[in-house]
Amino acid sequence: MTTLLLVPNIRSTLEEDPMPERRYYLLLGFILVFSLLLSACEGTDTPLAEEATATKEVEEVEETEEVEEIEEEPVILRVGWLTPIDCWSPWVCESIWTYGDLWGDTYFGKGPNCEPVPTRILDSWELSEDGKTWTLNVAEGVTFSNGEICDAQAAAGQLEWQASNPALADWYSVTAQLASIEILDEFTAKLNTNSPTTLFANVEGNFITLLPPSVYQNMSEEETFTFDWYPPIGTGPYIVTDWEQGSYIILEARPDYHRGKPPIDRIVVQIYSNFGGICELVRIYFPIDEVNVSSQFLLKIQCR
């Protein structure tokens, strides 16, 4: 909006009918003040309207975001368990065998008939006829939870390091007999041994959890069994985000997991000293009288 202010020709008026100079300046000052007041009033209309519109748009966006957040509730699995975390060493603690598959991977697993099968880090493997050469084909896109790449060098390099560590070399035949490793390409490695090591796929490869090279490459023999691996860093689908000794463990799904984010967003493991506590947990979340707890053995308990 533009305001047009009509001002008479004061100078010509003074020449025709002179008046005191003081009256001239008073009139001129009045006209200037009146002009400024009009301009100030006009300048407040548009910004106020724009501010009100912007505020309304921000409120609408916030309301939309709140609706979206309500719709995306996490999927939580609550587990009652009797075995607490004893320690975090990957070599001397029982915890790695109880919970390790959640945050890490081994080289091999077991199929329905106890036959060796590739785990989540291997696409396939081959063993030479004489049983002395293993070819490992590492899956593409595998990463540790700290961002390090798990490629052929990482997979074969850990076995080479264990073979050079006197504290661990004799634990497995594949490391005790390891002669050399060959990195054929980014995702293919060969292990050459001095004698046949068929136990690598049938037994040993089920118990060697892969670690990122940054964890072990500067580790001395003396530090091997005192190493505190918390929080554990692995290639598995979950990461440990919170833990209290003898009380609970909380794991969160990895959004960058190479086989896709798991459908369960969070796993809460509540530790109990006896089955009575587990039965109470069942009563709270599931109104049933009997529960089957399955681990290595099937346990049938009466919750009464």
N, C-alpha and C positions, 0 to 999 in steps of 0.2 A: 504494500500500500504506500502510495506517495502522496504527501500533503503539499498543496500549493498555497503559500502564504503571500497575499497581495500587500505590498508596502507602498504607501504614497511617496511621491517625490518630495521629500522634506526640504532638500536644498532649494528647489525652485519656490517652494512655499515660503521659505524664510526670506528669499529675495523680494517677494511681492509684499509680504507682511512680516517684517522682522520681529523676532521675539527673543527673549533672553537666552543666552547660550546654555544656561543651566537646564531650562525646560527642554531644549533640544536633546541633550544627552540623556535626560530621564526617559524621554519617549523612545529613543533608540535602544536604551538598555531594556525597557519593558518588552519591546518587540523581540529582541534576541532571546530573553528568558522564556517568553511564550513559545518561540520556535523550538527551543531545546526541550521543553516539556512535552510538546506534541511529538517530537521525534522519539523521546524515551517511551511514551505510551505506545506508539506504533511498534517499536522494536520488541515488545514482550509477547505479542500475540503468537507468532510463528514458532519460536523456540519452545514455549510452553506446550503447544500442541504436539510438536515433534517429540518432546520429552515424555509426554503422556503416552503417545503411541509406542515409543521404544520400550517404556516400562511394561506396557501391556504385552508386547511381544516377548520380552524376557520372562515374564510370569508364565506365558503359555509354553515356552520352551522348557522351563523348570518343571511345570506340571507334566509335560510329556516325558521328560527324563525320569521323574518319579514313578510314573506308570511302568516304564520299561524296567526299572530296577526291581519293582515288585514282582514282575513276571519272571525274572531270572533268578529264582531261588536255587541255591546250590543243592546238589544231591549228596547226602551225607550217609555213610555207612558206619554204624556204631557196632563195635566188636567187644565182647567180654572175653578176657584171656587170663590165663594163670601164670604165664611166663614173662617176667619183667626183663628189661634190658639189663644184662649183667655188665657189659662194657661195650666199647665201640671198635675194638681192634678187629680187622678182617681176618685174623689168623688164630687168635686164641679165645675168642668169645663165642658163646652159643647163639647170641642174638642174630648173627649173620645167617645162621641156618633157619631161624624162626621167621625173621622178617625180611631177609635180604632180597628176596625176589620182588619186593615192592619198589625198592630203589636201585637195584642192580641186576646184573645178568652174569651168568656163567657161560662157559664155552658150549656146553652140551646140556641136553635135558633127557628125560625119559619118556618114551611113548607108552601107549596102552599095554603093550606086552613087554615093558621094560627095555625096549630096544633104544639105542641112542638116537636122538633127533636134534636138529639144529635149534638153538634158542633164538631169542629176539634179535641177537646181533649178527648171527650167521645166516646167510641164504643157503649155503651148502658147504660140503667139505669132501675131500677125497683122500684115500689112504693108498699108498703104493702097494704092490703085491708083496714086497718083502717086509712091509710094516714099518719102514724106517722114514718115510717121507709123508708128511701131512700137508695138504693144500687147503687153506682156509679162505673162503669167499665171504668177506664181511659185507653186510647189508649197507647200502648207501644211505646217507643222511643220519646215521647214528651219532648222537652227541652225548657227552656227559652233562650232568645237571649244572655244572659250572661253565658250560659253553665250549669246553675242549672237544675236538673232533675225535671220534673213535673210528679210526681207519685201520688199514692193514698194519701200519707201523705200530699203532697203539696196541692192537691185539697180539701181535707177535713179540713186540718189545717188552711186554710185561713178563712173558715166559723167559725171555732172554735175561731180564733183570733178576728174576727169581733163581735162575740157574747160576747166576754169578754171586748170589747172596748165600754164604755158607749156612746161615740160619734156616734157609728155606729150600735149598737146592735138592736135598734128599727126600723131601716130602712126597714128590711125585716122580714117577719114572720118566715122564716126558721132560722134566727139567733136569733130572739127574743124568739123563742120556743125551741131552740136547747138544748137538755139535755146532749148528749154525742156523741162522734164519736168512731167508731171501724175501725181499719185497719186490714182487713182480710188477705190481702197479698199485694205484691208490687203495684198492680194495681187495687185493689178492696177496697172500703171503704163504711162504713155504717154511715148514719146520723140518730140519734134517737131524735125525738122531743116530746114535752109534749102534743101537740095537732096536728090535721091534718094541713099540710102545702102544699096543692095542688098548691098554687100560685107559688111555687118554680119553677116548670117546665113551667107553663103557662105564667108567667109574670116576677117574680123576677130573675130567672136564666138567663134572657136575658140581664140584666143590671149589673151583677157582673163580672167584668173583673179580671181574675186570675193574681196575682202578685207573683214574686218569694219570698220565705220565708225571704230571706236576706233583703228585702225592708221593711217589716212590723214587724218582730219579736221583734225589739227593739224600735218600735215607740210608743211614749206616746200619751195619749189622746189629749194633747195640740198641738202636732205636726200634728195631723190627717188632718186638713184642711189647713195647711200652707205648707204641703209637696210638694216639687217641683220635679216632676217625669220626669226630662229631663236628658238624653234621655230616653224615655219609654222602659221598659224591659218587653217583653211579650213572648207568645208562638206562635205568628202569623208568617206569611210567609215573613214579611218585617221588616227592622229596619230603624229607622230614623237616617240619617247620617248628615244632614245639615238642618238648619232652620233659617229664618230671620223673625222677627215679622212683620206681615202684608204684607209680600212680597212673600215668597215661602217656600215650604217644599220638601225635597228630601228624598226618601226612596229607599233602595237597597234590592234586593231579598236575602234571606238567603239560602246559598248553603247547609246548614245542616238541613233545614226544614224537619220535620219527614214525611211529605207527598210528599216530592220531591220538588226540587227548582222550583219556579214559572216560567212560560215561559216568563214573562216580567221581565227584569233584573233591570230596574230602573223606578220609578214613580216620575215625577216632577209636583208638584201641584203649579201652579202660582195663587196667590191671586189677585183678582180685586175688585175695589170698586163698579162697576156697570157692567151691561151686555154688555156695549159698548166695554170694554176691552176684554171680552170673545169673542165677535164677531170678533174683530181684530185678535185674536189668531186663530180663525177658518179660516179667510181669508188668513192668512199666510200659514197654513198647508193644508187646504182643500178649494178648489175653489167652494164653494156652497153658495147659497143665504139664505138658511134656515137651522137652526140647532135645534134639540130637546135635551133639557137638562133634564135628569131624576135624581131625588133624591127620596124623599118621595112622591113628586108630580111630574107630568109631566108638564113641562113648555115649551111653544112653543114661540119662539122669532124670530123676523124678523131681520136679519143681513143685513141692507141696508145702 
